[in-house]
């Protein structure tokens, strides 16, 4: 399935993304990606709502299931 994105001009592409904030007391769940830390999430695909995209991305990235 294709990601939701649009070209703003010939050098700039806008990607639609979703992220989630998962708290455990005062701790926030993040994951290390390349040389930085990020909230779990990722690109929204065509015909996918943001909650479904977040569930899919968390499953893919962290192996966790969200109910």
Secondary structure, 3 states (H helix, E strand, C coil): CCECEEEEECCEEEECEEECCCEECCEECCEEECCEEECCEEECECCCCHHHHHHHHHHHHHCCCCC
